[in-house]
């Protein structure tokens, strides 16, 4: 099952409407270079699905190219 994606514009709309849970799974060095202001940095190798928050709430994941984001989503889905 593929992971649905949204555009940056859609993410901005969601953020304007209320709090958004956005996890940036890049390394801390990459995150420091540039990141979405409301994103929290949780590198893929440190991602703990139990620490993400409410399992019923929407969580968005971002990385540079999409491959780490895809892996993070698969990890989160596998955990329920």
C-alpha positions in Angstrom: 0.0 0.0 0.0 1.5 3.3 -1.0 1.8 6.3 1.3 -0.4 9.2 0.3 1.4 12.5 -0.2 0.4 16.1 0.0 1.9 19.2 -1.5 3.7 21.9 0.5 0.8 24.3 -0.3 -1.7 21.8 1.2 0.5 21.4 4.3 0.6 25.2 4.7 -3.2 25.3 4.4 -3.5 22.6 7.1 -1.0 24.5 9.4 -3.0 27.7 8.9 -6.2 25.9 10.1 -4.6 24.6 13.3 -1.7 22.6 14.8 -0.1 20.1 12.5 2.2 17.2 13.6 5.1 17.3 11.2 8.2 15.1 11.7 11.3 15.9 9.7 13.3 12.6 9.5 16.5 14.0 8.1 19.7 14.2 10.1 20.1 17.0 12.7 22.7 18.7 10.4 20.3 18.7 7.4 17.5 20.0 9.7 19.7 22.9 10.9 20.4 24.0 7.3 16.7 24.4 6.5 13.4 23.2 7.8 9.7 23.9 8.2 9.3 26.2 11.2 6.8 23.9 13.0 8.5 20.6 12.2 10.2 18.6 14.8 13.4 16.7 14.0 13.3 13.0 14.6 16.0 11.3 12.5 14.8 8.2 10.8 17.3 6.0 12.7 15.8 7.3 16.0 12.1 7.2 15.0 10.1 5.5 17.8 6.4 5.1 16.7 5.3 5.0 20.4 6.8 8.5 20.9 5.0 10.1 17.9 1.8 10.9 19.8 -1.8 10.1 19.4 -2.1 7.2 17.0 -5.5 8.5 15.8 -4.1 11.9 14.9 -2.7 12.7 11.5 1.1 12.8 11.3 3.0 14.2 8.4 6.6 13.3 7.6 9.1 15.2 5.5 12.6 14.5 4.2 14.7 15.8 1.4 13.9 13.4 -1.4 11.1 11.3 0.0 12.8 8.0 0.5 13.4 8.4 4.3 9.9 9.8 4.6 8.5 6.7 2.9 10.5 4.5 5.2 9.3 6.5 8.2 5.7 6.1 7.1 6.1 2.4 6.6 7.5 2.1 10.1 4.7 4.1 11.6 2.1 2.1 9.7 3.6 -1.2 10.8 3.4 0.0 14.4 -0.3 0.7 14.0 
